[in-house]
Amino acid sequence: MHLSFSLFFAFNFFFFLMIRRPPRSTLSSSSAASDVYKRQVSTQSTGENRITMGCCKIFLLVFVLPFLIFSAMLSQDSGRKLYIGSLMKLKRDVLLPTIKETDGVTAAHPTLGFAFKLATWPYVIAILAKYTSDFRRVMFFECMELSGGYGVEYGPWANGLAQFSHAAVVADQLSATQQRGPFFGGLTVGGPECDVPFECMSGWQLTTSTDDPKHSRVRQILHDAVEGLTVDPHAKRDLLLPPGLTDLDQADKDVLANIVGMNLWSRMFGLNQWSATLEALFTEYGAKGALCAVGIYKGDKLRVAEIVNEVGAAIEKTQVGQAILRMSTEGSTPLDPAKVINMVAFGFLFAGVGGSSHLTASSVARLRSDPALYVPMFKKNPQNFIVEQARIDPPVTSYNSLLQETVDATIMGKPMKLLKGTNKQNFIATANRDPAVFENGDIFNPDRANLDKVLSWNGPEDLVGLGKAPRGCPGHDIAQVVAKQVIRHFLPTQSKTGGSHAEL
């Protein structure tokens, strides 16, 4: 509502400035001509002012007042759900029936897709304004609720469908034939006409199907070339920290992101001291890259591509980078070495630094919110603490795949036929709180007996940890080890007043 009132006053101020003063006479104030002129000017200016004020009133009634009413409606949970629920039904009735295969891609009519994207933006802005960084979770849960809850299989979402339950998402994650397409975050990926341009999302591995030989080849290269991904959780290793960091309580999420990124780089590619060059790249990508990859910030897409290329060039200079280049041309499925390096650089920035730092920063924020409650929990079992935090607030909240077969389903009460290849967004955020699996799923509880069912690393935690999930996060082990190391360093005392830090 603050935005609404600000715009309201801005409009009124603007129209106040539009009201022109009557022209001043250059005639003598005592002359007869001056009196006639003043009467003419007065009549003319009065008429002009009436016309201007009339136009202003019409504009306020036709545009500003409805805007304020609409904003007030979206600021309330009931009004927001009414709006997006109606839009979801409209997607079901208008958008989904247009989905068809064209040039090997099954997608909805692009013009309709763009129109629905515009219509969704007021809802997204309202969610952002009220819930800030938690907006994705709120959107996913409202979509699930309005679609019919965990008991339904599909709901309308973005350019296709959504799935919510733990059973549905884990079945998709563990499918050896999971299909991917040119979609990311429910948005189309490609040229200038797409939601997300290639410059913003060069991680082509994310759009490669699980049964595509290129997918398994890339995973094998990462396993063989990047030895740092295989981590001994008990091995001691010094933490790289930025020079001059003295007040640990003041380290915000951006500082933590750079620390996580630098220590991931150190373990993966080799580094024994803080790099100001890498720090600058991590910081700039954090401000631009992630938003660009989800179609929100595309204005500086060329710079985002440059950052990924610069990080790729830095990787190439390492022994690990040279091994990646060499292995890319070997075997029965040779790949373009430059594209593999670019993909590794994108993955490191987006998933490595972005995802791992999100887990770290959210864990630190929880510990700082109530040290007396949460610090003992962390000390008791750091591993359980971060896995439970990843369940409550997953670093990756969802992912895209395609329907593998044409199916008959019910969407918001209406029977429909859903075509093979239709894009669907799999909500990890809702699956991780499915009451059929996690009792009191909204409660943070590191003592849960079934944390092995958490899906935050693209598969059940126990299978990803054993390397048995087809698309399990390659950085699962190293991300958890670095997160725990950074959290320990910034662990507050159990006093609510904060100040000093616990010994490591």
N, C-alpha and C positions, 0 to 999 in steps of 0.2 A: 504493500500500500504506500510505502514511502515513495516509491518510484512513480506511482500514479499521481500523488499530490504534487510531486516535483514537476511532472509534466503539465499538470493542470495550471500551476502558477506560471510556468514557462510560456504556455499558450496565451494566458491572459496578459502577461507582460509584453509578449510579441504584438498582440493586437492593440495594446495601449500605444505602442510605438507607431503603429500604422495610422492612428488617428492624426490627420494633418492639422496643423494650426492654420488659420486663415491668413492669406498673404497680407503683409503690412503695406499701408499706403505711403507713398512718398510725397503726397500733397500736403499743403499746409492744413493744420488741424482746424483753422478758423474759416476756411473757404467753403463756399456753397458746394463746389464740386466735390470737396472732401466729404461733406455730409451725404450727398447722393451716393458716392462711392462706398461709404461705410454701410449704407442701407443695402446696397447691392451685394457687397461682400458678405454681410451678415446673413442675408437670405440664401446666398449661394453656399456658404460654409455650413449653415444649418442643414441644408438639404444633403450636402455631401456627408456630413457627420451622421445623419440619420441612415443613409445608405450603408456607410461603413459599419456602423453599429449593428444594423440589421444583418449584414453579411456575417459579422462576428457572432451574433446570436445564433444564426442558422448553423454556422460551423460548429459552435459549441454544442448545440443540440444534436446535430447529425453525427458528429465525429467524436468530440471530447467526452460528452456525457456517456454515450454507449461504451467508450473505451474505459471510463472509470468504473462503470457498472460491471463490465466484463472482468476487469482487473480485480475488483472486490470479490466477484464470484470465484475466480481462480485462487484467490488467497485463502479461501476456506476449503477444508478437505472435502466436504460434501459437494460444493460447487465444482471443484477441480475434477472429482471422480465422475460427476454428471457429464461434464464436457468430454473427458477422454473416453468415458464409456460409450457415449453417443458416437464419437469418432471411430472407436473400435468396431462398433456394429456397422458403421458406414463402410469401413475397410472390408469387413466380411462380405457385405452385399455388393460393393462396387469394385474394390481393388482386387480381391482374391480371385473372382471369376475371370479377370483379364490375364491371369498368369498362363503363359504358354512358352513353349520352347522356340527360341529364335537363335540361329547361328550357334547351336550347341549349348545355349544358356537359357534356363527356365526362369523367367522373371515376369513381373507385372508390367503393365503399360507404363512407359517412362514418364509420360505427361501426368498421368494419374498419380504415380508414385511421388513426383515432385509436388503436386498439389497437396497431397496428404502430408508430406514432409513440412510444407509451409504451415498447414493447419495445426500440426503438432507442436510447433515452436512455442506458442503462448503457454502451453502446458509445461513444456520443458523449462521455460524461463521461470514460471511460477514455482516449479519444484526446486530449481536452483536457488531462487531467492529465499525460500523457506528452509531448505535442508542442506544447502551448500554442498560440501564434499560427499554427503550421504545421498545425493539425488538419485544415483543409479539404483541403489537398493530400493528406494521408495517407488521408483518407476516400475521396477520388476515386480514388486509385491502387489502394487495396485493393478498391474496388468493381469497377474495371476488371480487376484481376488475377483476382478470384474469378468474374467473369462470363466469363472466357476470354481476356482480353488484347486487344490492339489489333486482332486479326484478326476479332473478332466485332462485329456491328453494334450490338446493344443489350444492356443488362443491366437488372435490376430496381432501381428507385431511388424512394424516398419515395412520392409518390402516382402513380407511373407508371414511366417508363423513363429510362435514361441512355445517352448516346453518348460515345465516348472518342477516336476516331481523328481525326487532322488532316483527312483527306479528308471524313469525315462532318460535322465541325463547320464546316469552311470552306464546304462545299456548303450547309449550312443558313444560315450567315451571309450568303452571297451570293444567296440566293433572294429574288427580287422579290415572291414570294407567301408569304413566311414568315408563319405564323399564330401569334398569341399568344392567351392566355386568362387567366383569373383565377388565375394561379400566379406565384409569385416564390420563387426558391431551392428549387423543388420543393414548395413549400407553397401551400395555398389562401389567396387574398386575398379579403377581403370583410367580412361582418358578424361579430358576436360568436362565432358558431359556427365561424369559420374560423381557420386557424393564424395568419394575419397580419391584424389588423384594419385597416380603412381609415385609421385615425388614424396607424398606423405606416408605411403605404406609400401615399402619395397620388400617387406618380409614375405616373399612369394611362397615360402614353406608353409605359411599359415593358410594359404588357399590351395594347397596341394593335397589330394586325397590320400588316405592312409595306405591304400593298396597300389599307389603309384610308386614305381621303383625309385623315383627321385627322392621320395620322402624317406624311405629306409636308408638310402645312400647318404643323405645329409646327416641323419642321426648317427650312422656309423662313422662318418668323418669326424663329427664332433666328439664321439666317444674315443676315437683313436688319437686324434690330434690334440685335443684339449684335455690333458691329463688332470688339470686342476679341477675339472668337474667331478672327479672321483675323490672324495674327501674323507680323510680319517677324522671323525668328529672329536677324537681325543688328542689329536696332535696340537702342540702349542705353536702359536704364530702371533707375532706382534701385530697390533692394529695400527694401520696408517691413519694419521690424523692431520687436519689442516694446521699449518703454523699459526701460532697466536691464539688457539682456542683454549681459553682459560675458564670461562663461566659455562659449565656443562648444563646448567639449568636453562640457559638462554639458547641452546642449540635447537633451531626450529626444523621443520620437515625438509627444507631445502638444504640445510647444512647436513642433516642426517642422510639425505639422498646422495650427496657428494661423497660422504664417508663410505656409504655402502658401495657406491659405484667404484671408488678407488680401490677398495679392498677386494671386490670381485675381480677387477682388472689385475690386481697384483697376483691373485691366486690363479687366474686363467692364463694370462699372457706374460706375467713376470714384471714386477715393479718393486723397487725397494725404498722409494721415497715419494712424497707427495708431488703430483704434477699439476702445476698451475694451468698448463695447456688443456689437459683432460678435464680439470675442474671447470674451466670456462665452457667447454663443449657440453659437459653434463648439465651445467646450469642452463645454458641456452636451449638445449633440447628439452629439458624439463619444462621450460616456459612455453615452448612452441610445438615440439614434436608430438607429444601425446594427444593434444587437442587436434592437431592437424590429422593424425591417424584415425580419428573418429569423426572427421568431417566437420568439426566446429571451427577450426582456425586454419584457413587455406590461403590467406593473403600473402604469407611469406613461405609458400611451399618450396620455392627454389632454394631458399636458405636452409630449410629443413633437410632437403636432399644434400646440400653441401655439407651439413654437419655429419650426416650419416657417412658420406664419402670421406670426410676427414678422419672420422673414427676408423673407417675401413682401412685407410692408408696407414694409420698408426698400428693397426693390427698386422698389416702386411709386413711391417718392419720387424716384427718379433719372430722368434723361431717357431712359435705356434702358428703364426700366420703363414709362414713359408710352408709348414707342413700341411696346412689346409689347402693352399694353392696346389701343392704337389698331389695330394690325395684326390683332389677334385677331378683330375684328368685320368685317374687310374680306375681299374675295375671294369665290370661289364656295363656300368651305367655312368659314363663320363659326363661331367657337368662343366658349365662355363665357370672357370675359377673366379673371375671378377664378380659374377653374380653371386657366387657362394659367399665371398668375402663381404659383399654388400648386405646380403641377408644376415650374416653373422653379426655385422655391425648394427643393423636395425634391431635384431633380436636382443643384443646386449643392452642397447639403449632403452628400448620399449619394455621388454619383459624383465631383463636383468636388473638394470638400474631402477626403472619405474616400478615394476612389480615388487621386487625385493625391498626397496626403500619404503614402499607403501606399508608392507607388513611390519617393517622395523619402526617406522614413525607412528603407526597406529598402536603398536605395542607400548612404545615409550609414552604415548599420550595416555593410554589406559593406566600405566604405572604411576604417572604423575598425577592423575585425577584423584587417586586415593591410595597413596603409598602404603598406609597401614593395612589395607585390605589386599592389595595386589602384589606387593613385593614378596610377602611370604609364599604366595602362590607360585611366583616365578622361581624363587629359590628352591621350592620343593621339587619342581620338575620343569625346567626351562623348555624342554622339548614339547611337553603337553601344553604349556602355556602358549607357545607360538602357533601350534597347530589349532588350538581352540580359537585363538585370535584370528587365524586365517579362515576358520569356519564362520565366525561371526562377521568378519569384514574381509572377504577374500581379495587378494591382490588382483586377480582376474575374475571379474564378476560374471562373465558369460563368454560364449564363443559361438561361431557359426558352423553349421554343416547343412547338408542337403537331404531331403527325403530320398531314401533309397528305392522306394517303390510307390506307385500310386495307391492311395488308401482312401477309404471312406471314413469320415470322422464327423463329429458334431462340434461346430464352432459357435459358442455362445447360444446354444439351443437350436441351431439350424444345421441339418444334415448337409454335408458337402463332400465333393470328391476333390482330393488334394493330389496334384500331379507329382509324379516322380521328378526329382530335381528342384522342387520348391525350396527356397531358402528358409531355414529355421534357426532361431536364436535359442540356444540352450542356456538357461539361467542357473549358473552355479550358485548364485546368491540365495535363490529360493530353495534349491535342492539341499543346500547345507543346513537349512532350518526345517526341513520336512518333518512334521511331527510323527510320521510313520517310522522314522529312523532315529531322530534326535528328540528325546523327551525334554520338554521345556526349552525348545530350540532357541528362544530369544534370550536365554539366560547364559551368561559367560560362566563356564564350569570346566576347568582344566582336568577335573577328575573323572570326566566321562569315560565309560568303559569301551565306547565304540568310536574313539577318535580315528581309528583306522578306516572309517567310512567317509571321512572328510574328502571332498572332491576338488579342493582348491588348486591342486597342481595337475589338473586335467586327467584325473583318474583317482580311484580310491587310494588313500594315503599309504596303505600297506603295500599295494601293488606297484605304485610309482616308486616307492622306496626300494623295492626289489628289482626295478627295471622291467616289470612285466606288464605295464600299461602301454598299449600301442602308441599313444601320443602323449605319454606322461612327460612333464616338463624336464628337459635335459639338465636344467640347473637346480633341480629339486634339492639335492644334498648341499651344494655349495651355498645356495640361497639361505637355507636354514642355519647353517653353521655361521655364516657372516652375520645374519640377523641376530642370533643369540650373542655373538661376540660384541656387536655394537650395543645391544641392549644392556649387557652386563656393564659396559663402560659408563653408560648414562643412567645406571640404576639409581634411583633416589633413595634416601633413607626412609625408614618406615614412619618417620614423623610427618604429620600432615603439613608442617610448616616448611619442609624442604630444607635447602641449604647445602650441607655437606653430602657426600656420596658414600655409599657402601664400598668397602674394599672388594677388589676383584678376587 
